[in-house]
Amino acid sequence: MTVRALPDAMPLVPPCALSGLWAVRHGQSTANVAFAAAEESGATVPVPGRDRDVPLSQRGASQAVALGDWLARQATGAGPDLVVCSPYTRALQTWEGMAARAAELGGPRLDVLVDERLRDREMGVFELHPPAALRARAPQEAARRELLGEWCYRPPGGEAFTDVAVRVGQFVHDLGRAAPGRQVLVVAHDGVVIALRYVLAGVGAAAPEELPPVPNASVSHWNGDGHRLRLAAWGDTAHLTSLDDMEGMTHV
């Protein structure tokens, strides 16, 4: 059988009544630090505990403060007026750090909701396993992950990014209906931000298998006109420059 290539067409972007959307990835977590150390050392021991309980690192807490500076700088009426947060500790701590710093600077005090659909991708039996730990424990599963690619790989008892996109898509649909005209800040995880980009790109959008990274404490932004949301900024970390400069000075 011959497979015909389909003609190229622009994705069909669904309506969304939000006036704007910002998506923040949580600040650096202790698991982020542990995973980076394991990648360097080849350590094969999983990070202990539950993923939803992982807190911010000291650097992550400082990043949350820098995000509070960013929030306080948003002009009245031009920035977020509603926050929806992941239920995971590192996301909640990021918002709490942002909110406290913004309040110190006279920034807005925003309504906050927590939505379970914004939780991080669930890794099932491989929860909090660095890649080296997965390869050591289940080399065949690690090979399957590499074969399928990260977008489609579903660990036993866990989720593929395709699953995350389904729940994030339902969240966006409900949010647009429940908060028309609002400007919403989402505080969550890199997988959620990637899923937002995919969902908001519309029907027929290509799977985001090779996107630029979503750094810790970065801000992605979609402009809205009350009918559509359009991507304006992806993974922006300009607000962290002063923090990085200060840390660089302490290491001189």
VENHUJO-V71247 format. One record per residue. RES is the residue in three letters. PSI is psi as a letter, one per 30 degrees, with the letter a starting at -180 (999 if undefined). OMEGA is omega in whole degrees, 0 to 359 (none if undefined). D_FIRST is the distance of its C-alpha to the first C-alpha in whole Angstrom. Layout:
res=RES psi=PSI omega=OMEGA d_first=D_FIRST
res=RES psi=PSI omega=OMEGA d_first=D_FIRST
This chain:
res=MET psi=k omega=178 d_first=0
res=THR psi=k omega=178 d_first=4
res=VAL psi=k omega=181 d_first=6
res=ARG psi=k omega=174 d_first=10
res=ALA psi=k omega=179 d_first=13
res=LEU psi=k omega=179 d_first=15
res=PRO psi=k omega=178 d_first=19
res=ASP psi=k omega=177 d_first=22
res=ALA psi=l omega=177 d_first=24
res=MET psi=k omega=176 d_first=27
res=PRO psi=l omega=176 d_first=27
res=LEU psi=j omega=186 d_first=29
res=VAL psi=k omega=182 d_first=32
res=PRO psi=l omega=178 d_first=34
res=PRO psi=k omega=174 d_first=38
res=CYS psi=k omega=189 d_first=40
res=ALA psi=g omega=177 d_first=44
res=LEU psi=k omega=176 d_first=45
res=SER psi=f omega=178 d_first=47
res=GLY psi=l omega=180 d_first=46
res=LEU psi=k omega=172 d_first=45
res=TRP psi=k omega=177 d_first=46
res=ALA psi=j omega=180 d_first=44
res=VAL psi=k omega=169 d_first=46
res=ARG psi=k omega=180 d_first=45
res=HIS psi=l omega=175 d_first=48
res=GLY psi=l omega=181 d_first=50
res=GLN psi=k omega=179 d_first=50
res=SER psi=l omega=177 d_first=50
res=THR psi=e omega=177 d_first=51
res=ALA psi=e omega=174 d_first=48
res=ASN psi=e omega=179 d_first=47
res=VAL psi=e omega=181 d_first=50
res=ALA psi=e omega=179 d_first=49
res=PHE psi=e omega=180 d_first=45
res=ALA psi=e omega=179 d_first=46
res=ALA psi=e omega=179 d_first=49
res=ALA psi=e omega=179 d_first=47
res=GLU psi=e omega=179 d_first=44
res=GLU psi=e omega=186 d_first=47
res=SER psi=f omega=185 d_first=49
res=GLY psi=g omega=180 d_first=46
res=ALA psi=k omega=185 d_first=47
res=THR psi=g omega=181 d_first=45
res=VAL psi=k omega=178 d_first=48
res=PRO psi=l omega=174 d_first=46
res=VAL psi=k omega=183 d_first=48
res=PRO psi=l omega=176 d_first=50
res=GLY psi=a omega=179 d_first=51
res=ARG psi=k omega=181 d_first=48
res=ASP psi=e omega=184 d_first=46
res=ARG psi=f omega=181 d_first=47
res=ASP psi=f omega=183 d_first=51
res=VAL psi=k omega=182 d_first=50
res=PRO psi=l omega=172 d_first=53
res=LEU psi=k omega=169 d_first=53
res=SER psi=l omega=176 d_first=55
res=GLN psi=e omega=177 d_first=58
res=ARG psi=e omega=179 d_first=56
res=GLY psi=e omega=177 d_first=54
res=ALA psi=e omega=177 d_first=57
res=SER psi=e omega=177 d_first=58
res=GLN psi=e omega=178 d_first=54
res=ALA psi=e omega=177 d_first=55
res=VAL psi=e omega=178 d_first=58
res=ALA psi=e omega=175 d_first=57
res=LEU psi=e omega=175 d_first=54
res=GLY psi=e omega=174 d_first=57
res=ASP psi=e omega=178 d_first=59
res=TRP psi=e omega=182 d_first=56
res=LEU psi=e omega=181 d_first=56
res=ALA psi=f omega=181 d_first=60
res=ARG psi=f omega=182 d_first=59
res=GLN psi=k omega=182 d_first=57
res=ALA psi=k omega=178 d_first=59
res=THR psi=k omega=180 d_first=60
res=GLY psi=f omega=181 d_first=57
res=ALA psi=f omega=181 d_first=55
res=GLY psi=a omega=182 d_first=54
res=PRO psi=k omega=173 d_first=52
res=ASP psi=g omega=178 d_first=54
res=LEU psi=k omega=179 d_first=52
res=VAL psi=k omega=171 d_first=51
res=VAL psi=k omega=191 d_first=48
res=CYS psi=k omega=169 d_first=48
res=SER psi=l omega=178 d_first=46
res=PRO psi=f omega=183 d_first=48
res=TYR psi=k omega=186 d_first=48
res=THR psi=e omega=185 d_first=51
res=ARG psi=e omega=177 d_first=50
res=ALA psi=e omega=179 d_first=49
res=LEU psi=e omega=178 d_first=52
res=GLN psi=e omega=177 d_first=55
res=THR psi=e omega=179 d_first=53
res=TRP psi=e omega=181 d_first=54
res=GLU psi=e omega=177 d_first=57
res=GLY psi=e omega=176 d_first=58
res=MET psi=e omega=186 d_first=57
res=ALA psi=e omega=181 d_first=59
res=ALA psi=e omega=180 d_first=62
res=ARG psi=e omega=180 d_first=62
res=ALA psi=e omega=179 d_first=61
res=ALA psi=e omega=177 d_first=64
res=GLU psi=e omega=184 d_first=66
res=LEU psi=g omega=179 d_first=65
res=GLY psi=g omega=180 d_first=66
res=GLY psi=l omega=185 d_first=62
res=PRO psi=k omega=171 d_first=61
res=ARG psi=j omega=191 d_first=61
res=LEU psi=k omega=171 d_first=57
res=ASP psi=k omega=184 d_first=56
res=VAL psi=k omega=173 d_first=54
res=LEU psi=l omega=175 d_first=51
res=VAL psi=k omega=182 d_first=50
res=ASP psi=k omega=184 d_first=46
res=GLU psi=f omega=182 d_first=44
res=ARG psi=f omega=179 d_first=41
res=LEU psi=g omega=178 d_first=42
res=ARG psi=l omega=180 d_first=42
res=ASP psi=l omega=176 d_first=41
res=ARG psi=k omega=179 d_first=37
res=GLU psi=k omega=183 d_first=38
res=MET psi=g omega=173 d_first=37
res=GLY psi=b omega=184 d_first=38
res=VAL psi=f omega=179 d_first=39
res=PHE psi=g omega=177 d_first=39
res=GLU psi=k omega=178 d_first=41
res=LEU psi=g omega=174 d_first=43
res=HIS psi=j omega=169 d_first=42
res=PRO psi=l omega=181 d_first=42
res=PRO psi=e omega=180 d_first=39
res=ALA psi=e omega=179 d_first=41
res=ALA psi=e omega=177 d_first=42
res=LEU psi=e omega=180 d_first=38
res=ARG psi=e omega=181 d_first=38
res=ALA psi=e omega=184 d_first=41
res=ARG psi=e omega=187 d_first=40
res=ALA psi=i omega=183 d_first=37
res=PRO psi=e omega=179 d_first=35
res=GLN psi=e omega=178 d_first=32
res=GLU psi=e omega=177 d_first=32
res=ALA psi=e omega=178 d_first=32
res=ALA psi=e omega=178 d_first=30
res=ARG psi=e omega=178 d_first=27
res=ARG psi=e omega=180 d_first=29
res=GLU psi=e omega=181 d_first=28
res=LEU psi=e omega=184 d_first=24
res=LEU psi=f omega=185 d_first=24
res=GLY psi=l omega=189 d_first=26
res=GLU psi=e omega=183 d_first=29
res=TRP psi=e omega=185 d_first=27
res=CYS psi=f omega=184 d_first=25
res=TYR psi=k omega=177 d_first=27
res=ARG psi=j omega=179 d_first=29
res=PRO psi=l omega=179 d_first=32
res=PRO psi=k omega=181 d_first=34
res=GLY psi=g omega=184 d_first=36
res=GLY psi=a omega=185 d_first=35
res=GLU psi=k omega=163 d_first=33
res=ALA psi=l omega=174 d_first=30
res=PHE psi=f omega=176 d_first=30
res=THR psi=e omega=178 d_first=28
res=ASP psi=e omega=178 d_first=31
res=VAL psi=e omega=181 d_first=33
res=ALA psi=e omega=179 d_first=32
res=VAL psi=e omega=182 d_first=32
res=ARG psi=e omega=177 d_first=35
res=VAL psi=e omega=177 d_first=36
res=GLY psi=e omega=177 d_first=34
res=GLN psi=e omega=176 d_first=36
res=PHE psi=e omega=180 d_first=40
res=VAL psi=e omega=180 d_first=39
res=HIS psi=e omega=181 d_first=38
res=ASP psi=e omega=181 d_first=42
res=LEU psi=e omega=180 d_first=44
res=GLY psi=e omega=180 d_first=43
res=ARG psi=e omega=185 d_first=44
res=ALA psi=f omega=186 d_first=47
res=ALA psi=h omega=181 d_first=48
res=PRO psi=k omega=178 d_first=48
res=GLY psi=f omega=181 d_first=50
res=ARG psi=l omega=176 d_first=50
res=GLN psi=j omega=196 d_first=50
res=VAL psi=k omega=173 d_first=48
res=LEU psi=k omega=175 d_first=48
res=VAL psi=k omega=176 d_first=46
res=VAL psi=j omega=188 d_first=47
res=ALA psi=b omega=192 d_first=44
res=HIS psi=l omega=183 d_first=42
res=ASP psi=e omega=179 d_first=40
res=GLY psi=e omega=178 d_first=37
res=VAL psi=e omega=179 d_first=38
res=VAL psi=e omega=177 d_first=38
res=ILE psi=e omega=179 d_first=35
res=ALA psi=e omega=176 d_first=34
res=LEU psi=e omega=180 d_first=36
res=ARG psi=e omega=181 d_first=35
res=TYR psi=e omega=182 d_first=31
res=VAL psi=e omega=184 d_first=32
res=LEU psi=f omega=177 d_first=34
res=ALA psi=f omega=173 d_first=32
res=GLY psi=l omega=179 d_first=30
res=VAL psi=k omega=181 d_first=27
res=GLY psi=g omega=178 d_first=24
res=ALA psi=k omega=179 d_first=26
res=ALA psi=k omega=176 d_first=24
res=ALA psi=k omega=184 d_first=25
res=PRO psi=i omega=185 d_first=28
res=GLU psi=f omega=182 d_first=28
res=GLU psi=i omega=178 d_first=30
res=LEU psi=l omega=170 d_first=33
res=PRO psi=l omega=183 d_first=36
res=PRO psi=l omega=174 d_first=38
res=VAL psi=j omega=186 d_first=40
res=PRO psi=l omega=173 d_first=44
res=ASN psi=k omega=177 d_first=46
res=ALA psi=g omega=177 d_first=49
res=SER psi=l omega=179 d_first=46
res=VAL psi=k omega=170 d_first=46
res=SER psi=k omega=190 d_first=43
res=HIS psi=k omega=173 d_first=44
res=TRP psi=k omega=174 d_first=42
res=ASN psi=k omega=179 d_first=44
res=GLY psi=l omega=176 d_first=44
res=ASP psi=g omega=183 d_first=46
res=GLY psi=f omega=180 d_first=46
res=HIS psi=e omega=182 d_first=42
res=ARG psi=l omega=172 d_first=40
res=LEU psi=k omega=181 d_first=40
res=ARG psi=k omega=183 d_first=39
res=LEU psi=k omega=180 d_first=39
res=ALA psi=f omega=181 d_first=42
res=ALA psi=k omega=183 d_first=43
res=TRP psi=k omega=174 d_first=41
res=GLY psi=h omega=183 d_first=43
res=ASP psi=k omega=179 d_first=46
res=THR psi=g omega=182 d_first=49
res=ALA psi=e omega=181 d_first=51
res=HIS psi=f omega=180 d_first=54
res=LEU psi=f omega=185 d_first=54
res=THR psi=e omega=181 d_first=55
res=SER psi=e omega=177 d_first=59
res=LEU psi=e omega=178 d_first=58
res=ASP psi=e omega=179 d_first=56
res=ASP psi=e omega=180 d_first=59
res=MET psi=e omega=179 d_first=62
res=GLU psi=e omega=177 d_first=60
res=GLY psi=e omega=179 d_first=60
res=MET psi=e omega=181 d_first=63
res=THR psi=f omega=181 d_first=64
res=HIS psi=f omega=180 d_first=62
res=VAL psi=999 omega=none d_first=64
